[in-house]
Every structure is written in C-alpha cells, then in structure tokens.
Amino acid sequence: MTGQSTSQRVFRRPRLLAGLAVAAAVGITLTGCTASAEDDQKVITIFGEQGGQMDLNTNSFTRLLEEKFDVDIDFQTTGYDSGAATEARQVSLAGGELPEAYMLVPWASQFTQAELQRYGDQGVILPLNDLIDEHAPNIADALASEPGFETLATAPDGKIWGLPQWNDCYHCSYPYKFWINTQWLETLGLQMPTTTDEFFDVMMAFKTGDPNGNGVVDEIPITGSAQWSIVPFIMNAFISNSFNTGAGANNQPISLGLDGDTVQMQTMQDGWREGLKFLNKMWAAGLIDPASFSQGGDTMQATGNSAQAVLVGGFTAIHPGIGVSIGQEDGRDNQYNPVPPLDGAAGPITTYQLPSVPGATFVITKAADETEQKIIMEMMDYIFSPEGHLRGQQGEENIGWRAPEPGDVALDPDLEPSFFDLPLDEENEADYNGNWGPMAQVFDTTEWRNSQVQPLDIYTQEGFERRLFEATDLYDGKESDAMFPYWNLWIPAEEASELSTLTTNVESNVATATAEFVTGVRDPNSDADWDAYLQGLDGLGVTRYVEIWQTAFDAN
C-alpha cells in the first residue's frame, strides 16, 4: 500500500509496483482534452505518477472524480522510477505551462521541504491553509487528529505549502530487522542468538557445520547489498544508529543521534568504533559475503534463490523478500524469521524511522484560479474521506477489495476487520486501471492499515503482511532515546543548499569509511586509522553539519 511498505509493492498488488518507463525524452505524456477559453475552468491539469498497466486519463477513479465534481481532469504522467520521475517533475516546473496541481507518490518525486519553501516563497505553489479551512473538512480533521501529520505538513512560518502522505506502516517503522535461517538453527541444534557473542558463534556454525546438508562448504552466513546494509542491526548492539548505506539514506542525516538534547555524530563515537571492530572480526572470520557492500539488491536476492542449494544464513532488511523471493516451491522463504534486537553494550535496541516522508506529494500551483483551487481541494478532501480513500487506493468493491466475511480477522486482532485486499486480476481493466493506488494513499492511519483482513497463516503469500506485523512486535518499543527525529525538523530555506552539500559529503564519507573499516581496508583497531577518519569528517564540514541540525532541533 505504500512506497515505504516494500512488502506490498513487491508481493501484493502490482498496481503498486514501480511502473512505466519514462515517456518521450523527459518522461511526460500529455493526453486528455483541450479546453476552449470559455470552459477552461472545467479542465484541470494534474501532474501525476502511474505504474504498471495504469492509465490515469482513462482510470475509472479519475472518471468517478470527473463526474462527481463536474470537471475534466487532464493528467500529465510519468512512472514510478525515482530518477526519471524527478526529472519529469523538474521539466514540468520549468516549462511554460504549469499544471494546476501535482499529485505524487513519496518514493518517486515528491517535493522536499526545501523545495516547498523555495517554490512557496517564489509564488509557484500556493499555501493551503485557507483552502483546507474552507473546502476540506476531512483534511482538517486528519490534521487535528494526527499531530504528527500536522507537524510534517506545517512549515516554520505556519504555512502548509503541500500535504505529505501520512502512512502508519507498522513494519516500515522498524526497517532493519535481521532475518535468520531458523531451519539451519534447528539442523545444527542451535538456539536463537540473543547477544553479539552468541550471534558470532551461530554464524561461525553456519559457515562450518554444513547446515544446508550438501556436503560442500558453500554457506554464506551473512549477506547484504548496497541498498540493504549489514551494519544497522549489528551496530545497534554497540550504539544507537539509523545508519544504512542504501535504502535508509535518501540524503537524510542518518549518522546523527542525540545525547540528551545535544545533536552528535553517532558514527564518530567510541561505540561506533567498537561496533566496527566486531564487524571486522566477523569479516576476518569469513562470515560476511564479500559482495555485501557492492552488489545490487537483485544479485543479493539471486544468491538467496540459488538453484544449487539454500546458501544464505541471514540478512538485514525490512522484510524477508529482500533476500529471497517469496512463494518458492521448496519453501525456503519460510525458513527466514526475525532475530530480536541483540543485547550488547547499548542494550537490546533497534532503529526507528518515521515511515511517512517529509515533504509533500500534493501541491496546488499558481496556475489554478480560485474556482480550480476549490475543485482540486474538494477532490483531495474526498480522497481523505473513508469512502474516497478506499475507492481511490483499492478500487471498486469485489474487484479491488471485498467486505469482511464471518471468521475474518484483522491484522491487529483487537480491531474490527474493515476490508480484504483482493489479488490483482491483470486481465481485468476494471481492476488494474480502477484506482490510483499509492497516489491515493494519502492518510493511512494505524487503524486503517491494521484493520485490514489478513489470513492467519503467516507463511502464505496472502498472510505476508501478518508475518511482518508479528516480526515487528519483537522490535517495537526498543528504540533508543538517542534517536534523532530529523523528520520533524525544518531547515531554513537559506541553509537548504548548504546542508544538501554537507549531507552528501558527510554521509557518503561515513558509508565509504564504514565499508573500509569492516572489510579491513582501514583497521578499526588502529588509532591512526580512526583519527584519520575523524579528521576527514572535520575537513568535510561535519561541525557545521551538526550545527545546522542542532539549531533546527533547538527551534523545534
């Protein structure tokens, strides 16, 4: 149901999968009606993102909105690929004719906070506060009922320049789970590890004990990828961190943490060095896949899917489908289960990250006149209503979803079941082109997500979300007070460019140095190597980097 909810993008309804290749050179397809001057207000151009077989201009939910609000919607479209979608959005903004609105998905090309402030100050996009008050009671209720949503949407000057998507994805909130091959544990007579020492011993047994039973020393105790780092789960036993070289970075300050109210670089602390020493020890013992820091996610998964044997002992990822395809005939995907946070110097703690992304997926531009502003806001408000939300995100009843039946159980058993997400019928246009999918995922609260019907068997594809829900229970509540809530902080527009450069330089350096310390290119036991690393960060402006975020934290 979300860009953040990787499991559903990959395994549930392909309507949420990364979609169309960029059309034309800039990735924009212009289709729809051409309005005459006298009926221009009845045609609203929206820049949107679509995937799979979806066509927003012929989509049945688009048609429903057109009929309901007596308007023609002319979509400029691009796909879900982040690079191409962002380029297409930039071209759209720079072109001679702005669309009246942008409706995006978070992982593709949503506006950053810095962009919102810049385009707002330039008058390119409009503040939504008065429009919400006058035309959007459902949005007003959402902002009032969920303080985190209001915080995410409201700039320091009090203006709401755009709306982010609010997504209470429970399993996304704790993304760095470790999935261990419990079949191998059983085969070797081992218990689930609870400490770093036990973890090391289990991985050594995986390497030497032939747990896949093929008589060949081909086991890979731990693997990872450039997108899903081996570091976060293990490092949390030594120091609280949000570090990830790939999927968790996204130009965010993931090296930062809190010491009380003081912002600091977790990756410059003694605890980080101790964690690097442990990881280097595992590397030296041959317990870490040599490709872990360089290979792509597809290659990592291909290793998990190897036809020669089950090769992988474990990996860090938001869900097990990152390391092995779900639904395999030999059932190997069901061998991987979560390890609770390891007890270490920092205690059994884990990384929490807000699954909702700072910025905005919905804005109204200066191209919209007052009548068009009203219609656009009323359409968005309808998508915030229970009826519009379900219809826009899931499609038509008994095609995209069905009502609960006797015996159905919600994902959270304490909640009343709300609906069941039906499998996608790729042959039925009413299904694959009957909703806006993630573009309509505007306000997925905890109750909305967790009241959905899920089968009780967590090892079926249909019960996969329950599998993730139950896995996350092992991590829930174990986040540290050192967690740095960067998602709630706004950086002044005049510092945004400087901070972007600092973030790229500092975080890239940390990622590179971490890989080098783990793999022995640098020695974490060497004071000279450690001091050189710290001095390198100083030279890249780490003091200023921390200072900017400290000021933002203090202001909040």
N, C-alpha and C positions, 0 to 999 in steps of 0.2 A: 503494500500500500504506500510505500514511500521510497524516495531516493535513499533515505537513510536506512530503511528496512531492507537490507540487501537480500535477505532470505526470500522476501516476497517478490523482489524484482527478478530473482533468478529462478524460483521454483513454483511460484503461484501462477498468476495470470500474466501471460506475455504482453498484455496491454501495458504493463509497467516496464517492460524491458527497454534497454537502450534502442533507439529507434532508427528512423530513416537517415540515410546518408544525406549530406547537405546538398540541396538542390541548387543548380546553377553554380556560378563561381563563388558567390557569397553565402550560399546556404539559405536563401529566402525564396519561397514560392508565393507569388502573388496571384490569388484567384478570388473569384466572387463577383458580385455585381458592381457595376459602375453607376453611381448615382448622378442624377441631374441636380442642378443648383437648387431647385425648389424642394427636393426631398432629401437633401444632404444630411439633415439631422436624423433621418431614419436609417442611415448607413453608418455603422460604427466599425472602424478598422482596429483589429486587435493583433498584436504580435504574440503568437503562441507557439508551444512546442508539442510535437506529436511523435508517437513511436509506432513501430510495427506496421500493421495494415491501416492504422487510423488515418482518417482524413477529416480534419476539424471543420472544413467547409461543408461537408455532407453529413457530418456526425449527427446522430439523432438527438443528442443532448443539445447541440447547437440549435437544431431545428426547434426543439422544445422552447429554448430561451427566446428565439426569434418570435415564435407565436405568442408566448406568454407576455413579452414586453413590446410587441409590435415594432420590431426593429429588424433590419438586415445586418448580419454580422459578416464582415469580410476579413478572413484570417490571413495574415502573413505568417508563414510557418517555417519552422526549422526542426531538426531532430533533437535527440537527447544527448548526443555526443558533446561533451563539455566544451572542447576547443572550438569545434565548428559552430556550436550554438552561440558561444560568447562572441565569436567573430561576427556572426549574422546579426546579433543584437547590436553590436557596436556600429555595424554598417547601417542598420535601421535608424539608429540615433543620429548618425552623421548625415543621413540623406536629407533631401529637400522636403519630404513629406513625412512627418511623424505619424505613427498610428495614434489613435485616441487612448489606447491603453496597452499595457504589457501584462500578460498572464503567463508565468513561467513555472518551472519546477526547480527545486533547490539545487539538485546536483548538476543541472545543465548550465544555466546562465543567469541565475538570479542576481539582482543588484546587491552590491556590497553596501555596508553602512557609509563608507566614504563616498561612494557614487551617489547615494541618496542625498547626502548633504550637499555635494557639489552640484548635482542637477537641480536640487531644490533651490539652492542659492541662485542658480542661473535662470530659474523660472521655467526650466524644461519640464519638470514634473510638478504636480500640484499638491499642496497639503490636503490631507483627507479628513482632518478633524471635523470641520463643519459639515462636510458631506456625510460623514458617519452619523453625526448627531441628527441630521435632517432626514436621511434616507435609508439608514441601515441599522435598524434596531437589533437585528441578530448579531451583527458585528459588535455593536456597542455592548451587548450582553456578554459576548465572548471576551472582550477586553476586560470587562468588570469582573467576570467570574474566574478568570485565569490571570493572576498578577504577573506571572512570568511572560505571558503573551504580550501584555501591555508594556512591560519593561523592554522586551525585544523590539517592539514596534515604535517606541517613542524616543525621538532624538532628544538630546540635552536641552534644546530650546522649546521642548514641549510639543513640537510638531510631529505628526505621523505622515511621513513622506511616502510611505508604502507599507504594505502588510506582508510580513513573513508568513510562512506556513507554520502552524503550531502542530507538532507531532509528538505525542506522548508514546513513543515507541519504547516499550519497557526493555526489550533485549538490546536495542540500539544504545541505550544509556550506559551499558557496561560492555564496550565493544571488544575488549582484549581478554577474551576467555581462552583458556588452554584446553584443547580437545585431545584427549589421550586415548590410545587404543586399549580399551579395557579388556578386549579378548586376549591381547598379549599379556596383560596383567594376570589374567586367570590362567593362561597357559603356563606362565612361569611361577605361579603361586605367589604373586606379589600383591601388596596392599596399595590402595590409592595413596600417593605421596602427600604429606602434609607440611614438610619442611624442605628447605633448599637441599640439605644433605640427603634426605630421602629421595628427592627429585633426581639428584645426580646419580644415586645408586640405581634407581629404576631405569634411567636412560642408559646407564652402563650395561645393565642386564639386557635391555632391548638390543644393544649392539652385539653382545657376545653370546646370548642364550638361544639364538635361532628361534624366536617366537613365531615366525611365520612357517616354520617346520619344513622348509625346502632343502635343508642341509647346506645352504650357501650363506656366507656372511654378506648379505646384501641389504640388511635392515638399515634404515635411516632413522635414528632415534628422534631427531627434531628437524623439521624443515620450515621454510618461510619464503617470503618473496619481497621484492622491492615495495610492494603495496602493503603487505602484512608482515611487519617486523617480528622477529623472535624476541625482541627486547622487552616490551612493556610488562607482560605477565611476570616474567622472572625478576625484572628490575624492581617491581613493587614490593618484593620481599626485603629490599635494601633501602629504598627511598620512594616516596610517593611521586608518581610521574604520569604524564599524559603523552609520553614520547612515542611516536611511531614514525618511521621513515617515509611511509607512503600514505595509506588511506586516511590516517588520522591527522596528517599535516595540513594540507589545504591552505598553506600560507597563514596558519594560526600560531599563536605563541605557545606551542606545546612543551617547550622546555621550562616554562615558568611554573612557580609554585609559591606558596605563602608560608612565611614563618611568623605566625601571629598575623599582624596587619602589614608586614613587610614583604614586598614582592622580591623574589630572588630566582636565580637560575638554578633549578634542581640539578641540571646537568653540569654544574660547577662545584657541587658539594661533595664532601667526603663519602657520603652514602652512595652517590652515583659511581664514584671510583671503585668502591667495594663491589658494587654490582657488576662493573666491567671486569673486575678480577675474576669473579665467579663465572661469568660468561666466557671469558678467555680460557679458564680452566676446562670448561665443557668443550670448547673448540679444540683445545690441545688434545683432549681425550678422544677426538673424532666423533663427538656426539651431535654435532650440528652440520647439516647439509652445507657443503662448500658453496652451493649456489644461492643460499638463503638471502644474501644481501643484493643479489643482482638479477635473479630470474624474475620473469613476469608471473602474474597470477595463473595464467593458462598453463605455463610449464610446471608450476608447483602442483596444480591440480592433476595434470597429466601423470606426474610421479605417483600421486595418490591413487590414480586409476590404472596403474601399470598392470598389463596383462600377465606379466611373468609371475607376480606374487603381490601380496599386500606388503608394501615396503616401509610405510611411514608409521612411526610411533606416536607422533603428536605435532601440533602446530598451534600458534596463536591466531585467532580470527574471531570475527563477530558471530560466525556460525560454521558448522562443520562442512557445509557445502563449498566453502572456500578451498578446502584441502582435498576433498574427494566428492565426486558427483553423487547427488542424492538419487536413490532409487535403483541402484545397481542390482543385477541379478544375483550376484553372490552375497549381497547383503553387507558388504564391507563397510558401507557408510554408517551402518548401525553399530559398528564397533567403537565409534568415537564418541566419548562422553566427557563432560566438563570436569576439570580438576578445580576444586575450591581454591581460593587465594592461598598462597603458601605462607606459612609462618616464618618470619625472619627477623632481622634487626628492626624493621619498621612495623612488624606485626603482620597479620593476615589482612592486607588491604588491596584494593583494586582501583582501577581508573574509572571515574565517572565523567561522561561528557554529555552536555545537553544535546538531545537528538534533533532539536529544532535549530536551524541555521540562521545566524544573524544576517540581517539584510532585508530584502523584500522580493517576493515573487509577483506582487501585484502593485502597479502604479497607474495613475492617470496622468496623461501629458497635457501640455498647454494646447494641443491640437483639438481637444474636446471643448465644445462650447457648453453653456450651462445645462441645456437640455440633455446633451450627450453625457455629461458628467453625472446627472441624475440617473439616467438609464443604466449606465455602467455600474454605478454604485448599487442600484437596486438589483441588478443581475448578480453581483458579487454577494450581496446580502442574502439572496435566495440560496446561493451555494452554501452559505453558513447555516441555513435552516436545516432541521433534521431531514425533511423531505428532499430538498435540493442537494444536500450533501450526499445522501445515499444514491440518489439518481445520477448525480454528476460523477461520482467516484466509482460506483459499481455498475451502473447501467439499469436496465429495466428488470422489474421483478420477474422471477422464474426464467430469466435469461442470464443476467449477470449475478443475481443473488436470489435467494428464497427466504421466506419467513421461517422462523424456528418451528420445529416439529416436536411432538412429545418425545421426551428422552434426550433431546439435545442439551448439551452442556456448554456454557460459555467458557472462553479461555480462562477467565477468572471465575472459578466455580461459585463464588459469592455473589456474582452479578447475574441478573436476569438475561437470558440469551436474546440477542437482537436480530441478527441475520446470519445466513450462511453464504459464504463466497463460493459461487459455483465455478467449476472448471471452465476455462475458456474453450468455446467452440470456434475454431479457426475457420470453419466453413460457413459460419453464420454471421453475415454482416451486422445484423442487429446486436450481436454480441461484441465482435471485435471493433465495431465502429459505433457503439451505443453509449459511450461515456467519455469523459475527459481524463479518466484515470488519475495519475498523480498531479495533474494540473488542477484538479478539483479537491485535492487533499488539503483543504485549507485550515481545518480545525479538528484534528484527530486527537481528542482528549483521551485520557486513560480509560474512561468509561466507554467511549466509542470503540476503541481498539479491543479492550479486554472483555467486552460483552459479546463479541462475535463468536459464533458457534465454531468449536473445534473438536474433532474426534478425540477420543481418549487415548487411542494408541499413538504414542509419540513417534514410533518408528515407521509410520506410514508417511507418504508424501503429504497426504491431507492433514495429518496431525503434526506437521513440521513446526508450525508456529507454537504449539503447546510444548514441543520439545525445547524450543528456545526459551519459552516462558519459564519452564521448570529449571532449566540450566541457569537462568539469570537469578533465580531465587538464591543460589549459592553465593552470588556476588553482591546482591542488594544490601545496602546498609554498611558495606565495608569500605566505602570511600573515605579518604583522609581529610582532616581539617586543612591540610596543606594544598588541597585542590584549588586551582586558580580559576575563578569563574569569568574568563575573558569574554564569554558570550554576552554577558550583561553590561559590558562596558563599551562606551562610545568614545572614539578618538576624535579630537577636534579636526575639522577639515584641513586646516593649515598644516597639520602634522601628519596627515594620512600618507602623503607621498614618501616622506622621510621614513616613516615607520614601515611602509611596504618594503623599501630597500633594506632596512635593517633586519626585518623579519626574514627575508630571503637569504641574506648573507649569514646571519647568525644561525638560523635553523638548519640551513644547508651544511654549514660547517660542523654543527653538532652531529648531524646524521652521518656525514663522512667520517668524522673522527671516531664516532661510536663503532662503526663497522671496522675501522682500522684497529681500534683497541681490542675488539672481540677477536678478530682474526690474526692478531699478533703483528700486524704491520707497525703498530705502536705498542709499547709494553705498558700495560696499566700498573705494573709493579715498579716501573721506573719513575722516580721523582722528576727526572729531567724531561721525560716524555709528557708527563702530566702537566708540569709547569709550562712547557711549550704550548700545549693545548689551551691552557688558561690564557696565556699571553696572546695567542692567536685570536681568541674571542675578544680580548681587550682591544686589539687592533681593528676589529671589525665593528666596534662601537657598541659592545654589549652593555656598557654602563648607561649609555643614552637609551638603548632599547628598554632596559629595566626602568629607567627614569620615566619614560613616556607612559608605560603601563602603571607605574606606581601613582603617577598623577591622576590617571583615569580611575584607578581603584579608589584613591582618596576622595575624588569628586563624587563617586557613586555612594 
